Structure formats: structure tokens, C-alpha cells
Amino acid sequence: SHAWNLVFNNFIEFFTTFTLRRVNRIEINSPSEALSLNLTFDNLMSVQELKDRGNEAFKLKNFKEAESLYRQALAAEVSTPAEGTDPPPSTCHVLFSNLAAVYFEMHELERCVEAADHSIALQPSWLKAYYRKALALEGMDSAGPRAVLAVWEAAAQHCEASPLLQKQHMAAKIRWLKKFKQETVVSSEDLLERYSLLTDSRQKLSTMAHFWNASSKSERFQHFNFFLAMIGGAGEMAPLPVAVDMMVDMPLHNYHDLPRAHIEPWCAYFESCASEEKTRLLEQVWGKLSGLEQTAVITDLRLFLGMQMEQHEQDTHTSASRVGK
């Protein structure tokens, strides 16, 4: 009897090992592919057991073994349940997310992104999948800070707010801005998208001042008419007798720490635009300011115009005096 039990146990061990090895060779890249296999694992380990063993292998840095176990768990997860029983709650999104973690540790970044995408598609509120996708994109030369930011913006839209999410989202914004302040602007939409990420009011206002100074006097006159309409629309100032030659550079002593060089590609693109496009861009930038920031612009514009009108009156008076002599 003992010998028979030993033979029987050896047979079961051989059969299980053989079956698992066959499963190890199965490529399961998406839920649909796993479903198409229609595998049944009633006589093998449960999904939870496979997942737990995969987690243990991952902790021990046995990443190939962890990958194999997570794949087996995926195959078991999508196998047909026994007749008359309800299927257990799906953990496919967790398993794909775990696979993404494995691929990241194995430096297979493209596969990490692919597995994370499957997880997100199955459960858009699963934050770990976004985190692992963002980590992979940060390490890929073909990606960049804008792609990473897009991941965290999607996470912020679908996932429950958390300190991790808020921290990573803000960090991605900062990294994107640091890099893309110094990269070539390709379109007006690109410029406006970058401007919308500015959070500091002084940076927003100094950028508008740099755009003003990057315009010709005739273009500034067009800009001025727009801003005058904003002021006049609020009933705060009557139309003023201004001339093109009064449209001088905006003084930037209040923004000495925010020189044009910090946003040179932005200013270079702005300068390349036609006159009408420049005014349209300033209108759209104006629309991205808060009420307090718009009030600050109006206040600065009043002071600026007051100085120019005073200087214009002095010049006119001086000219008249010379003529009288």
C-alpha cells in the first residue's frame, strides 16, 4: 500500500509539473488571447495560489518564475468555471499590473507598458498600473515627460485621489515644464498647452510681457486695442488718445529673475507668427488667467499707459516750446 501511494504521488507530481511546463510556454498577452485558450485549471492550483506564489517569487527577485506564475494565474482566471457555479471576481487587472512590475524589473519596458495598458483597460481605476506604466515610460528614450504627464493626468481622471497620485502628478508636471520650456514649440496649440501648465502667477504675467516685447510697435497697437476692449468692457476706462509710437517695450524690472532666456523657444515661436495670430494667442493666454491675474494685467497696463501718455504730453509740450522760441 505504501509503495502504491508512493507511485501514485510521483505520477501526480510528474503530471502537474508537465502540465505547468506546457502552460509556461503559453503566451498570454491580452484578456482576449487568454479567453481564446479556454483552459481549465480545476485540478491545478487556484488563481489565488498561483498569484501568491508569483508574489513570493517576485519578492525573492525570481522574476522569470514570477512571470510564469502570473501567466498561469491569468490562464486559470479566464478558464471556464464549473457548470452551475458563478465565476469568481476577476483579478485579471491585478495580474496584468503584476506582470508590468515583473517586466519593469527585467528591463523589458515596452512589455511593461503593454501589460499596464491591459490592466488599465480592464480596470481604469487601478492606480498601480498607471504608476508602473509611468516608470517604464520614464526609462524609454522614445517617450518623454509629456507622455509621463499624460499617464498621470489619466490616473487623476479615473483613480481615487491619494497622496501618491497627487505627488506623482505634480512631479510629472514640473519635469515636463522644465524640459519643454527649452524645446522647440511646434504649434499655437502646443504653446497654449505649455502655458496652461504654469502655476505661478509671476511666470504667467512675465510670459505675457515677453510676448508683448516680442511684437513690433504696430502689433502691440493691435494687442493694446484688445486689452483696451477688456478694460472698456468693464466700464473702468474711457477710450484713450494713443498712437503707435507709444507702444514701447514693457519694462521688466519686476521680472528680473524671469528673463526671456527661460522661455526662449516660446518667444521664438511667438515672433514667427503673423500679426493676427500673435493677437489671437494673447487673447487665448488672457483667457487662461484667473480673475486676480487679469486684474493685475489691467493695473500694469494702466500704469504703463499713464507713463507713456505723460511722456507723450511732455514731448509735445517740449516740441511746442521749441517752436514758440
Salt bridges, closest charged atoms under 4 A:
GLU27 OE1 - ARG71 NH2 3.71
GLU27 OE1 - ARG111 NH2 3.98
GLU56 OE2 - LYS59 NZ 3.87
GLU67 OE1 - LYS64 NZ 3.24
GLU67 OE2 - ARG71 NE 3.41
GLU67 OE2 - ARG111 NH2 3.53
GLU108 OE1 - ARG111 NH1 2.89
ASP117 OD1 - LYS133 NZ 2.77
GLU138 OE2 - ARG175 NH2 2.98
GLU183 OE2 - LYS179 NZ 3.31
ASP190 OD1 - ARG146 NH2 2.66
ASP190 OD2 - ARG194 NH2 2.81
GLU219 OE1 - LYS278 NZ 2.90
GLU236 OE1 - ARG302 NH2 3.16
ASP249 OD1 - ARG220 NH2 2.46
ASP257 OD1 - ARG202 NH2 2.91
GLU264 OE1 - ARG260 NE 2.84
GLU271 OE1 - ARG260 NH2 2.82
GLU277 OE2 - ARG280 NH2 2.62
GLU293 OE2 - LYS204 NZ 3.40
